[in-house]
Amino acid sequence: MDFATFFANYGLIILLGALLIFMFWSSRRRMQKQKAEQEAKARQTVPGAEVLLQGGLYGTIVSYDPDNLDQPAVVEIAPGVDIKVHSQAILRIVEPGAGAVTEDEFAEAEIEAADAEYSEGDAATPKPVEGSTEPDADNGTDAKPKA
């Protein structure tokens, strides 16, 4: 029996077996990788750690029980504002300086945005709103509301 007839008879079975073995191997590898990531997350999830919740909120863990995941975690989202969330709602641990904006940086950005808005000249001059009783810019008299 030559190679061509052997492959014609058994080639499809060998190919399906190799594909099946590859699928099991890659699935097992992916599960091991996910388990390692979950264990690393569980080690880092301690009170005082900065976290990102699945809803997009950033906060600091106040209390968390890694052994009892049914018990809610308490996360401080602002000074004095604590919320209870499901322990699996913690998406990831935020590394210091990894894209998180501190309160000082946020305040500086707001000040810079306000300065840029007012430094544009006439764009910062308030315009009278139609129907208001502010003095008319043309003749100095009070504008009457239009009916």
KEKE-3310 file (N, C-alpha, C; in steps of 0.2 Angstrom, whole numbers, plus 5000, padded with zeros to 4 digits):
npx = (5004:5003:5008:4998:4986:4985:4983:4972:4963:4964:4967:4958:4953:4964:4968:4956:4958:4970:4966:4956:4964:4973:4963:4959:4971:4973:4962:4964:4976:4972:4962:4971:4978:4969:4965:4977:4978:4966:4970:4981:4974:4966:4976:4980:4969:4966:4962:4963:4968:4968:4954:4945:4929:4916:4906:4913:4917:4930:4938:4943:4947:4938:4934:4935:4932:4941:4938:4924:4915:4902:4899:4897:4909:4916:4918:4926:4921:4922:4929:4923:4911:4905:4902:4893:4897:4895:4907:4913:4911:4922:4933:4946:4963:4970:4985:4996:4997:4994:4986:4977:4969:4974:4966:4972:4978:4966:4959:4969:4968:4954:4955:4964:4957:4946:4953:4958:4945:4941:4951:4949:4944:4931:4923:4921:4913:4897:4882:4867:4852:4838:4823:4827:4829:4841:4852:4851:4864:4865:4858:4858:4846:4834:4830:4815:4804:4800:4785)
npy = (4994:5011:5028:5037:5030:5026:5039:5043:5034:5035:5048:5059:5055:5055:5069:5075:5069:5075:5089:5088:5085:5097:5106:5103:5105:5119:5124:5120:5126:5140:5140:5138:5150:5159:5156:5158:5172:5176:5172:5180:5192:5191:5190:5203:5210:5219:5228:5245:5245:5252:5251:5247:5247:5236:5245:5256:5264:5271:5267:5264:5250:5245:5235:5217:5200:5187:5174:5172:5175:5178:5188:5205:5217:5232:5247:5263:5277:5290:5302:5298:5292:5277:5262:5246:5233:5219:5206:5201:5212:5219:5224:5226:5228:5244:5250:5260:5276:5271:5277:5282:5296:5308:5318:5331:5332:5332:5344:5353:5351:5356:5369:5374:5372:5381:5393:5393:5394:5407:5415:5416:5428:5437:5427:5423:5433:5437:5434:5443:5435:5431:5438:5442:5454:5461:5475:5483:5482:5491:5504:5506:5505:5496:5480:5475:5461:5450:5447)
npz = (5000:4996:5000:4995:4994:5007:5014:5007:5012:5027:5030:5033:5045:5053:5052:5058:5071:5075:5075:5085:5096:5096:5099:5112:5119:5117:5124:5137:5140:5139:5149:5160:5160:5162:5175:5182:5181:5188:5201:5203:5203:5214:5224:5224:5227:5240:5255:5253:5240:5224:5212:5197:5193:5186:5181:5177:5187:5197:5212:5230:5238:5253:5261:5258:5255:5250:5252:5253:5241:5239:5248:5249:5242:5249:5243:5242:5234:5234:5245:5260:5255:5253:5244:5242:5233:5222:5224:5212:5203:5203:5191:5188:5196:5198:5193:5201:5194:5181:5170:5178:5185:5196:5210:5211:5198:5190:5195:5191:5177:5175:5178:5168:5157:5159:5159:5146:5139:5143:5138:5125:5120:5113:5113:5126:5130:5137:5129:5126:5130:5120:5124:5137:5151:5150:5148:5133:5121:5110:5112:5126:5133:5142:5136:5129:5133:5119:5112)
capx = (5000:5007:5006:4992:4980:4984:4981:4965:4958:4964:4969:4953:4952:4971:4967:4951:4961:4975:4962:4953:4970:4974:4957:4959:4977:4973:4957:4967:4981:4968:4960:4976:4980:4963:4966:4983:4976:4961:4974:4985:4969:4964:4981:4981:4963:4966:4960:4968:4970:4963:4951:4941:4923:4913:4902:4917:4919:4936:4938:4948:4944:4938:4934:4934:4933:4942:4936:4917:4913:4895:4898:4899:4915:4914:4922:4925:4922:4924:4930:4917:4906:4906:4896:4893:4896:4897:4914:4915:4910:4929:4935:4954:4966:4973:4991:4997:5000:4993:4981:4972:4970:4973:4962:4976:4978:4959:4958:4973:4965:4948:4958:4967:4951:4943:4957:4957:4939:4940:4956:4947:4942:4924:4919:4919:4908:4891:4877:4860:4848:4832:4818:4829:4829:4847:4852:4853:4870:4865:4856:4858:4840:4832:4826:4808:4803:4796:4779)
capy = (5000:5017:5034:5041:5026:5026:5045:5043:5030:5037:5055:5063:5053:5058:5076:5076:5068:5081:5095:5087:5086:5104:5110:5101:5108:5126:5126:5119:5132:5146:5140:5139:5157:5163:5154:5162:5179:5177:5171:5186:5198:5189:5192:5211:5213:5220:5234:5250:5244:5256:5246:5249:5242:5235:5250:5262:5268:5270:5267:5261:5244:5246:5228:5212:5194:5183:5167:5172:5179:5180:5194:5211:5221:5239:5251:5270:5280:5297:5303:5297:5288:5269:5258:5239:5230:5211:5205:5200:5218:5222:5222:5225:5232:5249:5251:5268:5280:5268:5280:5285:5304:5310:5324:5337:5333:5333:5351:5357:5351:5360:5376:5375:5372:5387:5398:5393:5396:5414:5418:5417:5435:5439:5421:5423:5439:5434:5438:5444:5430:5434:5438:5444:5461:5464:5482:5482:5484:5496:5510:5506:5504:5489:5477:5472:5454:5450:5443)
capz = (5000:4995:5004:4992:4996:5014:5015:5005:5017:5034:5031:5036:5052:5056:5052:5064:5078:5077:5076:5092:5101:5097:5103:5120:5122:5118:5129:5143:5141:5140:5156:5165:5160:5166:5182:5185:5181:5193:5207:5204:5205:5221:5229:5224:5230:5247:5257:5251:5233:5219:5208:5192:5194:5179:5179:5175:5193:5201:5219:5234:5242:5260:5264:5253:5258:5244:5253:5253:5236:5240:5253:5245:5244:5251:5239:5243:5227:5235:5253:5264:5251:5252:5241:5242:5226:5221:5223:5205:5200:5203:5185:5188:5200:5195:5195:5202:5188:5175:5167:5183:5186:5203:5211:5209:5191:5188:5196:5186:5170:5175:5178:5162:5152:5161:5157:5139:5137:5144:5134:5118:5118:5112:5114:5133:5132:5137:5124:5129:5128:5118:5129:5144:5152:5151:5144:5126:5119:5105:5115:5133:5137:5144:5130:5131:5130:5113:5113)
cpx = (5005:5004:4999:4986:4979:4981:4973:4960:4958:4966:4964:4952:4959:4970:4962:4954:4966:4971:4959:4959:4972:4969:4958:4965:4976:4967:4960:4972:4977:4965:4965:4978:4975:4964:4971:4981:4971:4965:4978:4980:4967:4969:4982:4975:4963:4964:4965:4970:4965:4961:4947:4935:4920:4909:4906:4919:4926:4935:4943:4944:4944:4938:4932:4936:4934:4939:4928:4915:4906:4894:4901:4905:4912:4920:4921:4927:4923:4925:4923:4911:4908:4900:4898:4892:4898:4904:4917:4914:4917:4932:4943:4957:4970:4980:4992:5000:4998:4986:4976:4974:4969:4969:4966:4976:4971:4958:4962:4970:4958:4950:4960:4962:4947:4947:4957:4951:4938:4946:4955:4944:4934:4920:4917:4914:4901:4886:4871:4856:4841:4827:4820:4829:4835:4848:4854:4859:4870:4864:4856:4852:4838:4828:4820:4807:4799:4791:4778)
cpy = (5006:5022:5037:5037:5026:5033:5046:5040:5033:5044:5059:5061:5055:5065:5078:5075:5073:5087:5094:5088:5093:5108:5109:5105:5115:5128:5125:5124:5138:5146:5141:5146:5161:5162:5158:5169:5180:5176:5177:5192:5197:5191:5200:5214:5213:5227:5240:5250:5248:5251:5250:5244:5242:5241:5256:5266:5266:5271:5264:5256:5246:5239:5223:5205:5189:5176:5166:5177:5181:5186:5200:5214:5228:5243:5259:5273:5287:5297:5303:5293:5281:5266:5250:5237:5222:5211:5204:5206:5222:5220:5221:5230:5237:5250:5258:5271:5276:5271:5283:5292:5305:5316:5330:5338:5335:5341:5355:5357:5355:5367:5378:5376:5378:5393:5398:5395:5404:5418:5419:5423:5436:5432:5420:5428:5436:5438:5438:5438:5433:5433:5440:5451:5464:5471:5480:5485:5490:5503:5511:5506:5497:5486:5474:5465:5454:5445:5438)
cpz = (5000:4999:5002:4994:5003:5016:5013:5009:5024:5035:5034:5044:5056:5057:5058:5070:5080:5078:5083:5097:5102:5101:5110:5123:5122:5123:5136:5145:5142:5147:5161:5165:5163:5173:5186:5185:5187:5200:5208:5206:5212:5226:5229:5227:5237:5249:5256:5244:5229:5214:5203:5192:5187:5176:5176:5181:5195:5208:5223:5238:5250:5264:5258:5256:5252:5245:5252:5247:5235:5244:5249:5247:5245:5247:5241:5236:5228:5243:5256:5261:5249:5249:5242:5235:5226:5220:5216:5201:5199:5196:5185:5194:5196:5197:5196:5196:5181:5172:5172:5184:5193:5204:5209:5201:5188:5189:5192:5179:5170:5174:5171:5157:5153:5158:5149:5136:5138:5140:5127:5116:5118:5114:5121:5135:5132:5132:5127:5126:5126:5123:5136:5144:5153:5147:5137:5124:5115:5108:5122:5137:5138:5138:5133:5128:5124:5114:5107)
residu = (MET:ASP:PHE:ALA:THR:PHE:PHE:ALA:ASN:TYR:GLY:LEU:ILE:ILE:LEU:LEU:GLY:ALA:LEU:LEU:ILE:PHE:MET:PHE:TRP:SER:SER:ARG:ARG:ARG:MET:GLN:LYS:GLN:LYS:ALA:GLU:GLN:GLU:ALA:LYS:ALA:ARG:GLN:THR:VAL:PRO:GLY:ALA:GLU:VAL:LEU:LEU:GLN:GLY:GLY:LEU:TYR:GLY:THR:ILE:VAL:SER:TYR:ASP:PRO:ASP:ASN:LEU:ASP:GLN:PRO:ALA:VAL:VAL:GLU:ILE:ALA:PRO:GLY:VAL:ASP:ILE:LYS:VAL:HIS:SER:GLN:ALA:ILE:LEU:ARG:ILE:VAL:GLU:PRO:GLY:ALA:GLY:ALA:VAL:THR:GLU:ASP:GLU:PHE:ALA:GLU:ALA:GLU:ILE:GLU:ALA:ALA:ASP:ALA:GLU:TYR:SER:GLU:GLY:ASP:ALA:ALA:THR:PRO:LYS:PRO:VAL:GLU:GLY:SER:THR:GLU:PRO:ASP:ALA:ASP:ASN:GLY:THR:ASP:ALA:LYS:PRO:LYS:ALA)
# end
